[in-house]
Amino acid sequence: MSDLWGKDLVVMNARTHRGPQTDRRRGAAAVECAIVMPVMVALVLGLIQGGYSVDTTHKLYAAVRQAGRLAGMNYRPLLKSGQTGNDKVIQDIRNTLAAEGLPADQLTITITEAEGGGTFNLDDPANDLKLFRISASVPYSALSTASLLPAPVETLSASIVFRKGRSQVYE
């Protein structure tokens, strides 16, 4: 075969001819894959684990926020016989998080004064219009037992401050 100027061109079939460069490049690609693949897998697993932590923290905040709204109002018509306001709020948080798939038996839920840290009694009329804090936490080990990576934190928690109001809850 010749080109426009009459010189002969050599055409080689790329499938049948492999030079020494091609064989060395194949080995380099295998080594690169062996080095990069574990890092990529660790990154993907870390993203999944981090996303799970963020999702669980969001669920904790949502449950605490909803219970705090109830605690800030006149919830007495919703109480069962012998149940206190603190018991009702704590039970609501446990029920909400159990419905979300979290281990309700391993939750730590507290209702305290916003600044002093002492126990806050929602039923005490002297506490009307005072600030209180509802906190909920769960150990990370209770959430994920099959993790391939170390736990990012020991405990996931949520805490929000509310004001004890005098609003009515209507049924």
Short mmCIF file of the C-alpha atoms (twelve columns), coordinates in Angstrom:
data_MODEL
# 
_entry.id   MODEL 
# 
loop_
_atom_site.group_PDB 
_atom_site.id 
_atom_site.type_symbol 
_atom_site.label_atom_id 
_atom_site.label_alt_id 
_atom_site.label_comp_id 
_atom_site.label_asym_id 
_atom_site.label_seq_id 
_atom_site.Cartn_x 
_atom_site.Cartn_y 
_atom_site.Cartn_z 
_atom_site.pdbx_PDB_model_num 
ATOM 1   C CA . MET A 1   0.000   0.000  0.000  1 
ATOM 2   C CA . SER A 2   1.383   3.449  -0.819 1 
ATOM 3   C CA . ASP A 3   0.408   6.980  0.063  1 
ATOM 4   C CA . LEU A 4   -0.016  10.012 -2.204 1 
ATOM 5   C CA . TRP A 5   3.763   10.503 -2.657 1 
ATOM 6   C CA . GLY A 6   4.419   6.928  -3.617 1 
ATOM 7   C CA . LYS A 7   6.010   5.797  -0.387 1 
ATOM 8   C CA . ASP A 8   5.121   2.385  0.920  1 
ATOM 9   C CA . LEU A 9   3.186   2.268  4.172  1 
ATOM 10  C CA . VAL A 10  3.343   -0.615 6.560  1 
ATOM 11  C CA . VAL A 11  -0.028  -1.432 8.076  1 
ATOM 12  C CA . MET A 12  -0.006  -3.667 11.109 1 
ATOM 13  C CA . ASN A 13  -2.915  -5.409 12.640 1 
ATOM 14  C CA . ALA A 14  -3.254  -4.126 16.205 1 
ATOM 15  C CA . ARG A 15  -4.814  -7.373 17.392 1 
ATOM 16  C CA . THR A 16  -2.007  -9.618 16.306 1 
ATOM 17  C CA . HIS A 17  0.954   -7.399 17.139 1 
ATOM 18  C CA . ARG A 18  1.704   -6.572 20.742 1 
ATOM 19  C CA . GLY A 19  4.860   -4.829 21.525 1 
ATOM 20  C CA . PRO A 20  6.721   -4.897 24.816 1 
ATOM 21  C CA . GLN A 21  5.134   -1.571 25.846 1 
ATOM 22  C CA . THR A 22  1.614   -3.022 25.825 1 
ATOM 23  C CA . ASP A 23  2.503   -5.926 28.116 1 
ATOM 24  C CA . ARG A 24  4.187   -3.632 30.657 1 
ATOM 25  C CA . ARG A 25  1.219   -1.251 30.633 1 
ATOM 26  C CA . ARG A 26  -1.169  -4.085 31.432 1 
ATOM 27  C CA . GLY A 27  0.789   -4.946 34.563 1 
ATOM 28  C CA . ALA A 28  0.820   -1.289 35.619 1 
ATOM 29  C CA . ALA A 29  -2.965  -1.104 35.327 1 
ATOM 30  C CA . ALA A 30  -3.373  -4.152 37.563 1 
ATOM 31  C CA . VAL A 31  -1.090  -2.646 40.205 1 
ATOM 32  C CA . GLU A 32  -2.919  0.702  40.057 1 
ATOM 33  C CA . CYS A 33  -6.243  -1.074 40.488 1 
ATOM 34  C CA . ALA A 34  -4.914  -3.040 43.461 1 
ATOM 35  C CA . ILE A 35  -3.774  0.190  45.133 1 
ATOM 36  C CA . VAL A 36  -6.804  2.380  44.362 1 
ATOM 37  C CA . MET A 37  -9.633  -0.133 44.864 1 
ATOM 38  C CA . PRO A 38  -9.309  -0.553 48.684 1 
ATOM 39  C CA . VAL A 39  -9.229  3.219  49.122 1 
ATOM 40  C CA . MET A 40  -12.362 3.633  46.997 1 
ATOM 41  C CA . VAL A 41  -14.198 0.852  48.871 1 
ATOM 42  C CA . ALA A 42  -13.274 2.438  52.228 1 
ATOM 43  C CA . LEU A 43  -14.549 5.821  51.013 1 
ATOM 44  C CA . VAL A 44  -17.864 4.375  49.854 1 
ATOM 45  C CA . LEU A 45  -18.350 2.442  53.110 1 
ATOM 46  C CA . GLY A 46  -17.473 5.573  55.086 1 
ATOM 47  C CA . LEU A 47  -20.059 7.597  53.158 1 
ATOM 48  C CA . ILE A 48  -22.709 4.970  53.849 1 
ATOM 49  C CA . GLN A 49  -21.835 4.846  57.554 1 
ATOM 50  C CA . GLY A 50  -21.744 8.649  57.818 1 
ATOM 51  C CA . GLY A 51  -25.102 8.919  56.089 1 
ATOM 52  C CA . TYR A 52  -26.583 6.421  58.529 1 
ATOM 53  C CA . SER A 53  -25.284 8.492  61.463 1 
ATOM 54  C CA . VAL A 54  -26.771 11.688 60.042 1 
ATOM 55  C CA . ASP A 55  -30.101 9.955  59.406 1 
ATOM 56  C CA . THR A 56  -30.251 8.605  62.969 1 
ATOM 57  C CA . THR A 57  -29.375 12.003 64.445 1 
ATOM 58  C CA . HIS A 58  -32.126 13.572 62.338 1 
ATOM 59  C CA . LYS A 59  -34.617 11.022 63.715 1 
ATOM 60  C CA . LEU A 60  -33.519 11.835 67.273 1 
ATOM 61  C CA . TYR A 61  -34.001 15.572 66.711 1 
ATOM 62  C CA . ALA A 62  -37.417 15.063 65.105 1 
ATOM 63  C CA . ALA A 63  -38.669 12.927 68.011 1 
ATOM 64  C CA . VAL A 64  -37.328 15.353 70.632 1 
ATOM 65  C CA . ARG A 65  -38.828 18.332 68.784 1 
ATOM 66  C CA . GLN A 66  -42.287 16.741 68.556 1 
ATOM 67  C CA . ALA A 67  -42.248 15.691 72.213 1 
ATOM 68  C CA . GLY A 68  -41.062 19.158 73.227 1 
ATOM 69  C CA . ARG A 69  -43.960 20.775 71.426 1 
ATOM 70  C CA . LEU A 70  -46.334 18.590 73.420 1 
ATOM 71  C CA . ALA A 71  -44.468 19.290 76.674 1 
ATOM 72  C CA . GLY A 72  -44.699 23.032 76.092 1 
ATOM 73  C CA . MET A 73  -48.500 22.897 75.999 1 
ATOM 74  C CA . ASN A 74  -51.259 21.852 78.380 1 
ATOM 75  C CA . TYR A 75  -51.063 18.096 77.750 1 
ATOM 76  C CA . ARG A 76  -53.106 17.026 80.819 1 
ATOM 77  C CA . PRO A 77  -56.122 15.788 78.788 1 
ATOM 78  C CA . LEU A 78  -53.780 13.324 77.024 1 
ATOM 79  C CA . LEU A 79  -52.360 11.717 80.193 1 
ATOM 80  C CA . LYS A 80  -53.364 8.229  81.234 1 
ATOM 81  C CA . SER A 81  -54.329 7.527  84.826 1 
ATOM 82  C CA . GLY A 82  -51.249 7.841  87.070 1 
ATOM 83  C CA . GLN A 83  -49.012 9.108  84.246 1 
ATOM 84  C CA . THR A 84  -46.925 12.252 84.744 1 
ATOM 85  C CA . GLY A 85  -46.061 14.780 82.060 1 
ATOM 86  C CA . ASN A 86  -42.419 13.713 82.106 1 
ATOM 87  C CA . ASP A 87  -43.447 10.054 81.675 1 
ATOM 88  C CA . LYS A 88  -45.704 10.970 78.744 1 
ATOM 89  C CA . VAL A 89  -42.971 12.923 76.943 1 
ATOM 90  C CA . ILE A 90  -40.377 10.191 77.470 1 
ATOM 91  C CA . GLN A 91  -42.817 7.486  76.322 1 
ATOM 92  C CA . ASP A 92  -43.704 9.500  73.207 1 
ATOM 93  C CA . ILE A 93  -40.030 9.816  72.275 1 
ATOM 94  C CA . ARG A 94  -39.451 6.086  72.813 1 
ATOM 95  C CA . ASN A 95  -42.508 5.163  70.733 1 
ATOM 96  C CA . THR A 96  -41.555 7.497  67.896 1 
ATOM 97  C CA . LEU A 97  -37.984 6.215  67.707 1 
ATOM 98  C CA . ALA A 98  -39.064 2.569  68.019 1 
ATOM 99  C CA . ALA A 99  -41.370 3.136  65.034 1 
ATOM 100 C CA . GLU A 100 -38.311 4.497  63.160 1 
ATOM 101 C CA . GLY A 101 -36.419 1.269  63.881 1 
ATOM 102 C CA . LEU A 102 -34.149 2.502  66.667 1 
ATOM 103 C CA . PRO A 103 -33.623 0.428  69.845 1 
ATOM 104 C CA . ALA A 104 -36.006 2.166  72.284 1 
ATOM 105 C CA . ASP A 105 -34.682 0.170  75.228 1 
ATOM 106 C CA . GLN A 106 -31.187 1.648  74.815 1 
ATOM 107 C CA . LEU A 107 -32.270 5.288  74.588 1 
ATOM 108 C CA . THR A 108 -31.331 7.732  77.334 1 
ATOM 109 C CA . ILE A 109 -33.910 10.511 77.613 1 
ATOM 110 C CA . THR A 110 -33.730 13.364 80.116 1 
ATOM 111 C CA . ILE A 111 -35.834 16.434 80.858 1 
ATOM 112 C CA . THR A 112 -33.796 19.042 82.728 1 
ATOM 113 C CA . GLU A 113 -33.697 22.754 83.464 1 
ATOM 114 C CA . ALA A 114 -32.254 24.606 80.493 1 
ATOM 115 C CA . GLU A 115 -29.468 26.329 82.397 1 
ATOM 116 C CA . GLY A 116 -29.124 24.674 85.795 1 
ATOM 117 C CA . GLY A 117 -29.258 21.087 84.626 1 
ATOM 118 C CA . GLY A 118 -31.478 19.907 87.478 1 
ATOM 119 C CA . THR A 119 -34.542 17.765 86.901 1 
ATOM 120 C CA . PHE A 120 -37.463 19.689 85.416 1 
ATOM 121 C CA . ASN A 121 -40.984 18.681 86.492 1 
ATOM 122 C CA . LEU A 122 -43.400 19.440 83.672 1 
ATOM 123 C CA . ASP A 123 -46.396 19.061 86.015 1 
ATOM 124 C CA . ASP A 124 -45.250 21.752 88.471 1 
ATOM 125 C CA . PRO A 125 -47.252 24.986 87.858 1 
ATOM 126 C CA . ALA A 126 -44.279 26.977 89.193 1 
ATOM 127 C CA . ASN A 127 -42.385 25.919 86.044 1 
ATOM 128 C CA . ASP A 128 -44.809 27.666 83.668 1 
ATOM 129 C CA . LEU A 129 -42.973 29.897 81.173 1 
ATOM 130 C CA . LYS A 130 -39.570 28.503 82.233 1 
ATOM 131 C CA . LEU A 131 -37.052 26.993 79.862 1 
ATOM 132 C CA . PHE A 132 -36.367 23.262 79.893 1 
ATOM 133 C CA . ARG A 133 -34.149 20.932 77.846 1 
ATOM 134 C CA . ILE A 134 -35.099 17.563 76.415 1 
ATOM 135 C CA . SER A 135 -32.151 15.351 75.491 1 
ATOM 136 C CA . ALA A 136 -32.094 11.941 73.853 1 
ATOM 137 C CA . SER A 137 -29.054 9.795  73.112 1 
ATOM 138 C CA . VAL A 138 -28.339 6.293  71.899 1 
ATOM 139 C CA . PRO A 139 -25.004 4.419  71.786 1 
ATOM 140 C CA . TYR A 140 -23.717 3.981  68.234 1 
ATOM 141 C CA . SER A 141 -22.897 0.352  68.996 1 
ATOM 142 C CA . ALA A 142 -26.627 -0.320 69.516 1 
ATOM 143 C CA . LEU A 143 -27.372 0.897  65.994 1 
ATOM 144 C CA . SER A 144 -24.790 -0.809 63.843 1 
ATOM 145 C CA . THR A 145 -23.272 -4.156 64.739 1 
ATOM 146 C CA . ALA A 146 -22.190 -5.091 61.203 1 
ATOM 147 C CA . SER A 147 -20.005 -2.067 60.447 1 
ATOM 148 C CA . LEU A 148 -16.737 -2.711 58.628 1 
ATOM 149 C CA . LEU A 149 -15.257 0.603  59.763 1 
ATOM 150 C CA . PRO A 150 -14.679 1.916  63.289 1 
ATOM 151 C CA . ALA A 151 -17.578 3.850  64.812 1 
ATOM 152 C CA . PRO A 152 -17.365 7.577  63.995 1 
ATOM 153 C CA . VAL A 153 -18.700 8.470  67.466 1 
ATOM 154 C CA . GLU A 154 -19.605 6.591  70.626 1 
ATOM 155 C CA . THR A 155 -23.025 8.185  71.113 1 
ATOM 156 C CA . LEU A 156 -25.510 9.936  68.852 1 
ATOM 157 C CA . SER A 157 -27.561 12.569 70.640 1 
ATOM 158 C CA . ALA A 158 -30.054 15.386 70.228 1 
ATOM 159 C CA . SER A 159 -30.956 18.151 72.656 1 
ATOM 160 C CA . ILE A 160 -33.398 21.035 72.289 1 
ATOM 161 C CA . VAL A 161 -34.496 23.814 74.676 1 
ATOM 162 C CA . PHE A 162 -38.206 24.668 74.988 1 
ATOM 163 C CA . ARG A 163 -40.370 26.986 77.064 1 
ATOM 164 C CA . LYS A 164 -43.111 25.531 79.252 1 
ATOM 165 C CA . GLY A 165 -46.185 27.362 77.993 1 
ATOM 166 C CA . ARG A 166 -49.832 27.557 78.829 1 
ATOM 167 C CA . SER A 167 -51.292 26.700 75.437 1 
ATOM 168 C CA . GLN A 168 -54.162 24.247 75.191 1 
ATOM 169 C CA . VAL A 169 -54.037 20.958 73.258 1 
ATOM 170 C CA . TYR A 170 -57.335 20.381 71.463 1 
ATOM 171 C CA . GLU A 171 -58.535 16.928 70.624 1 
# 
